[in-house]
């Protein structure tokens, strides 16, 4: 991977709990099923050996918990997870603009967030309909780009890991 190659890992948060109806949406935690599902996501990420240089999470509790579980699987220090309000229901274009502001020294970035924004962002980047399930991972790779212009071309490689099913999108 050269310095002008970029990898983006989109990780939709794992299954969240609705057991606390008085909690505001951003405060809902993961349910046990979501935590368990992240174990298989962690194994997938380890096998692919794609270690993000930066993990950026929505500030919602369920997204941050998902990011911490992913970080542990990748031996990435949870203290280094960046919290970004741009990833909490601000729309796919806001996320795209946020990514374009990232340093090109960061070749591999993982975003942890929500639908519909992540499915919409995937559709923008892949120019095809993608519906990201909870704990779904989309791995996109571009060659010879910067974060400022990475979205101008289709990714050279695209893999999805949805519900324990690995697929090449291209």
Secondary structure by P-SEA (a helix, b strand, c coil): ccccbbbbbbbccccccccccccccccccccaaaaaaaaaaaaaaaaacccccbbbbcccaaaaaaaaaaaaaaccccccbbbbcccccccaaaaaaaaaaccccccbbbbbbccaaaaaaaaaaacbbbbbcccbbbbbbbccccccccccccccbbbbbccccccccc
